[in-house]
């Protein structure tokens, strides 16, 4: 499954850290920094993996493999 948005994107050097609990890469957007941590944990607990592809200014794609 893949989910794509057309938002601001995520810098390459920050893409892995978005899956860390309480990590927020942008303080001007609402959030607690736990959503993607929970998703990654659920996917991996089910034997899958999640990947992120993103470029600044071009949006982000999350790919989930189960």
Secondary structure as UniProt FT lines:
FT   STRAND          2..5
FT   HELIX           12..14
FT   TURN            15..16
FT   HELIX           17..19
FT   TURN            21..22
FT   TURN            27..28
FT   HELIX           35..45
FT   TURN            46..47
FT   STRAND          49..55
FT   TURN            56..58
FT   STRAND          59..65
//
